Amino acid sequence: MFKVPVFSVKQWVQSWDQAEWQPKDGLPEPPREFYVGSVSIALLRAMSGVSHREVVDRRESAPDTGYQRPHDRERSEKVARYVKWGYPLSSQNSLSPAEFPDLIHPGWLPTAILVNVLKPGDSRRRSGRSVSLGEKDAIAITRDNGQFVVTGEERTFEPEELAPLEVIDGQHRLFAVDELNGNLADYEVPVVFFQGLTPQWQAYLFWVINVEPRKINPSLAFDLYPELRSQSWLEKGEWTKVYREHRAQELAEALWRHPTSSWYGRIELMGKRVPGHVSNAAFIRSLMASFVRPYKAGAKIGGLFGSIDKRGSQYAIPWKRAQQAALLIRIWQHIEASVAASSAAWVVSFDKRHSDLHGDGSAFSGQYSLLATDQGVRAILTTYNAALQLKDNLPLDEWYMSEVTDQPDVMSVEVALESLKRQTKIDA
């Protein structure tokens, strides 16, 4: 059993009493205090759940962990090298500490890691199902002889289990522990403990710490915390519009760039008019009207990459950009294959009449095909966005990937494509 002394920090001002809290949207009245302490980074890592490496190693024999914030392993490796050797050795792998011992410096991490302490009975989604925190696994913050202490049982948590701590900010510092292979008994980090924060309040806190001060790209923030895609306090500004426009642009470029995409080289990024091609602006508008649209009260259909209706409330599927691009590529691959294999009268007639203008497959990509127009693109994207939401028991949120980066580059999209092909309930 561990016992960590902490002190209470009360933060509340009278103006907050005027707020209209929104518990239905995951924004109830927040706690009026948090706690600060110094904790072994190894202990903190253990109480924050299964390691990234274990998720990858067990992928074939154990369920995925469900939603976790995307992890950039390269970044954690760099943090680990910094902790071990300090700067500048952390940023120059070509330099050997044995050859340059004069460059070994302290790898201090003086800024606080922010975590949320789950309460017994709190639930989160893992492997597409709701998992609750058991009483024996919970961490408690109590008074002991006038001193606040954090207590709990130290143990290792499996992928399908719910760990008692959620990392709000600082996960790459924690994941660095996995790269250091121990020897961290004397390495502590400052920690801020919140208690009972909803995922929506955690997303808000992450936003004001990292995005509002312009520390990170807002588009990345919407990936790290999918809940941000459906927050009313962001809807009143320009940020969610920025997310949708930027995300639609990224996805259009991914379809244009990937060599197996049916739209490879056929989306005109520079505004030219080419027969059988669709303009970049049209693709972006179609994506914003379908997959990247937000869910609104009174509307039955939201966007799979924006927010959707889940039992009367908004829900954001935590897919990375590479997964989103892979889904779109597979949709169009299926459409193209179906047209190529079709013996429908319109396809046969179209190919006979127009094959000399565009070669094989002109019914799909020819300049006279509706599928190769702005209207055709919007019709397909709108139909599939709706169908994927209305189909019963489709395990969309079970398709979790930890092994792809946050960027929708060709390699990451290819890995996501191969993974999607194995999701037979989705890629049918």
Protein Blocks (a to p, Z undefined) as FASTA:
>chain_A
ZZddddddddddfklmmpccdfknopacddfbdcdddddfklmmmmnopcfklmmmmmmm
cccebjaddddfklmmmmmmmmmnopaklmmmkbcfklmmmlpccdddfbccddddddeh
iacdeehiacdddfklpccdddeehiacdddddddddfkbccfbdcfbhplmmmmmmmnn
gailmpccdddddehiafklmmmmmmmmmmmnomacfklmmmmmmmlmmcfklmmmmmlm
mmmmmmmmmmmmmmmmpmkbckgoiacfkopacehiacfklmmmmmmmmmmpccdehiab
dcfklccceehiacddfbdfklmmmmmmmmmmmmmmmmmmpccfklmmmmmmmmmmnogh
klmmmmkbmklgfklmmmmmmmmmmmmmmpghiafklmccfkbcfbfcfklmmmmmmmmm
mmmmlmZZ
